[in-house]
Amino acid sequence: PQCAPGEPVKCNAIIRLTHVNTQKNLHSHGFRSPITGQQEISGYGEGGEGDNGDNWRVVCIGSGQRYWHRNRDVIFQHLESTRYMAALENAEYNERNCGGRCPIMNHLECFGRTNADKSTRFRATLGIHLSK
């Protein structure tokens, strides 16, 4: 089910994140990511439907926060593996590592990291759609 626009998301809520262009859930499993060699995060399922590998915990940063707020950092922890979603500027798909006709050229690799750090912090600055 989709969350209603503007509906607050509680800290520690279990959610599914949907890639806007492909409508696939952000999914993780035991495979290694192609650039960093860490846990792969890929697209899976459709319209919020998928499997347990699509479930993420919203980890709010800062004491006393009850809800995920726009323009504040948040961390996503994969429920099955307990890894943290991460991205690094130097882990970018390019012609050298993805080929000349790469469909994700100039996109950053998203991967699962063992520990939460600066690379695991994300911030929503525009509207997004979440599945419960």
N, C-alpha and C positions, 0 to 999 in steps of 0.2 A: 504494500500500500504506500502511496505517496503521502508525504507530509503536506499539510495545507500551507500555502505561502504565508510567511510571517510567523508560523508556529515555532515557538522556542524549542531548541534542542537542549535537553538536560546534559550536564556533565556526567560522564560515565554511561551515557545511553549507548545502546548497540544499534548501529546504523549500517546501511549499505550506500556506498557512493557510486553514482552513475556517471560515466564519461558522456559529456553532452553530445559530442559528434557521433559516437557509435552506439549510444544507449546501452553499452555493456557495463556490468558492475565491475568495480575495481576489486580484483580477486588475487589471492596469494595461495601458494602451495609450496611444496618442497623443492622446486626447481631453482637452479642458479640463474641470476640475471645475466644477460649477455655482456654488458659493459663492466659493471663493478664486481660481478661474480658473487653478489650477495643474494638474498632470497628474492625471486622474481615476483613482480606485481604486474598482472596483465588484465585484459578484459574478458569477462565471462558472463553468460546468462543474458537475459534481456528484460527490460522493464521492471527491475527489482527482483525478478525470479532468477534463481541460481542455486547455490549450495552454501554450506557453512563456511567455505573459503572466502565468501563475499562479506563476512561480518566484521565490522570494525568498532572499537570502543572509542568514544570521544573523550580524550583526556584534556581537561581544561588546565591552563597554566595560571597560577596565582591562587592565593588562599581565599577562601570564602566565595568563590565563584560557583553559582548554581546552574548557569546556562552558558552555552557557547555563544559568544558575542562576535558580531562582525567587527573587523579591524583589530581583533586581538588574536594572538597566536594560540594555536590548538595543536594537539598531537593526536594521531590516529594509531591505535594499537590493534594489530590483527588478533582476533579472538582465538583462532586455532593455534597459531604458532607463537603468540605473544610478541612477535617482532613489531617494530615501529616503522610506519611508512616514512620514506626519506627520499630526497632528491638532492643532487649536487650539481653545481654549475659546470664542472669539468666532466660530467657523465652525460654528454649530449650525443644524440645520434647524428652522424654526419656521413658524408660520402665514403670516407675511409672505413668506418665500422659498420655501415648499413647498406652501402651500394648507391649507385647513381640515381636509381628510381625508388629510393626509400620513401615509403608512405608516411613515415614519422620523422623526416628530416628536420633537424634543428630543434627537436623536442628533447626534453630531459628524460633520462631513464628514472623511473620510479621503482624503488626496491625496498625490501624489508631489512631493517637494521636491528641488531641485537639490543643496543642501548639507545635511549633517547638522548639526543644532543641537538645542536643548532640545525643540523640537516633534517631533523624530523619535525621541525616547527612549520606549520602552514597557517595562512591567514586568508580568510574570505573577505574580499573587498567589494564584491558584487553579489547579486542574488544567485543562489544555487538551489538545486532541487535535491532533496534527500528522500530516500525510502526508509521506512521503519523496518 
